[in-house]
């Protein structure tokens, strides 16, 4: 089960006046985490509105490891080539102590079963399993009232779905979700858009009305519930009847942001990225108000899913960077995000210029 110390800390924070919460959070911020980075598609095109622009999604941790969002105007963007990068604060997305969270994981053949396709298998050591367990543990730890579900696309559909396999139905028990993660599989096709289209409805249907009670605690948290859908994929859709535009329209109509994780060829930092897969996940996240995060190696998946789960509780901040002299399309851009008043607190970033 999740560590309930987070519940006690969260309730004590809610008893503070707004300014006191801000001061306490600022004073205790000791780590920042990169959740996602998306360069504008015109990043390298001079004379366009998107020239040099990149959107970063940033989470954070306090001294006790609790997730919290840094303030956008405290973030400094540096570039390893020494050029100037101007920061423009964006939205600050609130976190929640309770809500409905659905993790949709790639179960297509390219992850483990297919040994013949280019770059396959993308996850031979099943790091998707460890990433799922890390996510469940963090969400149970930081929230306490989140209802979670684990599903996969690419496997045998069930539970009334046409393109989705349910490994764990809705539960507040993170141990149950961790156990279900061992059942993640690898089959053949990639019905990404069909699966997202129907799981969005499943997530929307799970949202109860009224206040929220943390399971087994008897404590009524009240307030607004959060909703989150995170999808992890290694490639492009190859069988769906629905399109990405259908998914974006549905997510937007339901008010559900979709957070995308790319690994293998769907990662912007893969040695041989699939541009169509990368751009599709970037579009999915950007158009629905979510984040696009990616890993250069599948071994980094657990750290990224932990950060995203933490942000569901503690919130996150968006900052837009504008590079004075962006490199040509295809070049890799590297640098760091750090706190202006404490530059030792930072995190590296990397992305390819579109």
N, C-alpha and C positions, 0 to 999 in steps of 0.2 A: 504493500500500500504506500501511497505518497506520504512524505514526511510532514506531519501536521504542524511543525514549527512555522511553516509559511502562512498557515491560516491565522495563527496567533499574531504574527507580525503584521499580516495584512489588515486584520481588524483593528489593531492598535494604531496603524497608520491612518485608518479611516476616522479615528476619533480626533485627529489633529485638524486644526484649521488649515485652509488651503495653502497659505503662505508658509506655514510650518512644515507641511509636507514637502513643498518645493525646497526649502532650505535643507531639510534632512536628507532628501534625495541627492541634492547637489553635493552636499558635504561628504556623502558616503560613496559616491560613484568611484569605483576603482578599476573598472574594465569596460571597454566598449567592444561590441561584436558586429561584424559585417553580416547582415542578413541577405542582402542582394545588391547588385549593381547592374544598371542598364544604360548603356550609352545611347544617345539619340541616333537614329538611323542616318542622319545627316551630319554626324559628328565630324567627319573629315571633309565635308563639302563647304567650301568657302562661299559666303554670300547667302547662306540659308539661316533660318531662325534657329536650327538645331546645331549650328556649328560650334564644336567644342563642348557640348553639353552632355552631362552624365548625371543620372539620378542614383543616389545611394540610399539604402535603407539600413538604419543603424540601431542596434539594441545596446544594452549595457547591464552591468552587474554592480552591486554594492559590496561592501567589505565582507558581508556574510554570504555572498553568492546569490542573493536575491536579484531577480531580473527587474530592471527599471529602464526607462527611456532617458537618454541624455537630452539636454536642451540643444536645439539646432544651432543657435548662435554661439554655442561653446565648441562647435566642431570646426577643425581646421583640416583642409585637404592639401596634401603636399604631393608633388610629383617627383619621381626618382631622377628625371632629367633636368630638374631644377627650374622648370618653367613655372610661371604664376598660375594659380587656380583660384578663381573667385568663388566664394560660397554664397548661396542663396537659400535661406531656411525654407523648408517646405512644411508639409503637414506633420503634426504629431499625433500618432494613432494610439488611442487609449488601449490599455490592457484590461483584463477582466479576471475576477477570481472564480468565475463559473461560466458555463456555456456549453455549446455543442461543437465538437471538433472531429473532423473526418480526415483520416490519412489514407490516400489512394496511392498505391505502390505499383510500379511496373512489374508485371509477371509475364512479360513476353519472352519468347525463346531466346532473344539476343542476350538476356541477362545471364543465363547459365547453360541452357540446353543446346543452343546453336553454336557449334564450333567452327562453322564454315564462313559466316558473314564477316565482312571487313570490320575489325575491331572487336569481334566477339570472342569469348563472352565478356560482357562488361562488368559482371559482378560474380566471378567464379567462387569467391570465398564467402558469398552471402552477407556482405556488409549491410545490405538492406535490412536484414534481420536485426543486426546490432543497432542500426540507426533507428529502427522502429522502437526497440526496447528503450533506447536512450530518450527518445521523444516522449514515450508514455511515462517514464519515470520522472522526467522533468515536469510534465504537465500535472502529474499527480502531486509532485512536491510543491510547485509554485502556486497551484490553484486550490485543489481540494474539492471543487465543485464542478469540474468539467466532465461532461458525458462524452466518451470517446468511442469511435468506431474505426475498425481497420478493414480495408477492402483492397482488392487488386484488380487490375485490368490485364487481359491476356490469358487468364485462367478460364476454368469452366464456370459460366454464369450460374447463379442460383438465387434463391430468395426473391424471385419475381423479376430479377434484372435480366437484361438481354446481353450485356457485355461486361458484367461485374461479378466478381466472386467475393462473398462476405466471409472474412476470417473471424471477426469479432463484431457482434452486434453492439448496440449502445450500452455502455457500462461506465460507472465511475471508478471501477477497480482497475488501477493501472497494472497490477499484477496479472490480471486476466488478459489485458491487451499484450503484455510482454509474452505471455505464454502462447498467445495466438500468433505472434510474429514468427514462431518456428515453422508455421504452416505456409509461409510465403513460397511461391512456386515459380516455375519457368516453363511456359508452354510454347505457343507459336506466334500468333498475330498480335497487333498493337491497336486495339480499338479505343484509342485514347479519348477521342471526342465523344463517341457514344457513351463511354463509361462516365466521363465527366458530366455529360448532359443529364444522365439519370441519377447520379449521386448528388448533384446539386439539389434535386427534388428531395432526396432522402435526408439531406442535411436540413433543408428548410422545414421539413415535416417534423423533425425532432425538436424544434424550438418550442418549449412550453411557454405559457403566458404567466404573468405575475412574478412573484418573488422566487428566489432559489434557495433551497436548503441544502447545505453540505451533507452528503451521505454520512449517516451514523454520528453526526455531531450535534444535531438538534439546534444548530445556529442558523438563523435566517439572515442571509446576506442582503437580500433585497436588491434593488437597482437593476440595471440593464445587463442582460446576458450577452456574452460574446459568441461569435460564430467564426469558425475557421475551416477552410478546406485547403489542404496541402497535397499536391500531387508530385511524385518523384518519377521521372521518366528518363530513358536513355536514348530515345530516338523519335522518329516521326510516325504519325498515324498511317496505317496502311489498309484499313478495312472499314472504317466508320461510314455510316450514312449521314450522320450529322457533320457539320463543319466547325471550325474554330469560331466562326462568326455566330453560329447558333449557340455555342457554349457561352461566348461573351455576352450575347443578348440575354440569355437566361440568367447568368450570374448577376448581370447588371439589374435586371428586373427584380430579382430576389434580394438585391443588396448584399451579396456575398462576395467578398474579395477572394480570389484564388491565388494562393502562393505556390509558385512552381520551383522545383529543384531539378536541375539538370546534372546528369552524370554520364560518363561515356561520351558518345558523339553529341549528346544534347547539352554538354557543358561547353561554355564559351572558352574555357581554358584547357580543353582536351587537346592532345597532340594532333588529332585529326578530326576537328569538329565538323558536324553536319550543319551547315548554315541554315537550312530549312528548319531543322529541329530547334536550333537555338533561337531563331527569329520567332518561331511559333510560340515557344514558351515565354519569350520576352513580351510578345503581343498579348498573350493570355493574361499574364500578370499585370502588365501596364494598363490594359483596357478595363480590368475589373477592380483595380485599386489594390492589387496584391504586390508581392515582391518576386523577383527572379534571382534565386541563388544558385550557385554551381560549385562544383569541386573539381580540382585538377586531377585528383586521384580518388577512387571510390573509398579508400581508407578514411577520407575526411568526412564522409557522410554523417556519422554519429555526432560529430561536433556541430555540424550545420543544423541537423534536426533538433539538437538540444537548444541551440540558440533561437531557433524559430519557435519552439514550444515555450521558451522563456518569454519571448516577445508577446505571445498570446496573453500572458499574465501581466507582464510589466510594461507592455507597450513598446513602441519604437518610433524613431524619428526619421523623417526624410530630408535629405539635403541635396540640392542641385549644385554641381560643380561646373564651372565654365573654364576650360583650358584655353589659354591665350594662343598657343601654337599646337593644335592637335596634330598627331602624326598621320601619315597616309593610311588609307583603308587597308586592313589586314595586319597592321603592326600591333604589337602588344604594348599596353600601357600599364605601368606599375607605379605604386606610390603608397602613401599611408594616410589613414584618417586618425586624427589625434585631438585631444583636448587642448584648447588654446592655453589654458592656465596650468596645465600639467602635461606637457608634451611626451612624458614617459608613458602615459596611458594612451595607447593607440593600437591600431590593427592594420596590417597591410591589405592592399587591394590589387587586383589585376583584371584586365579585360582587353578584348580585341577591338580595335577601331573598326566599325562597320564599313 
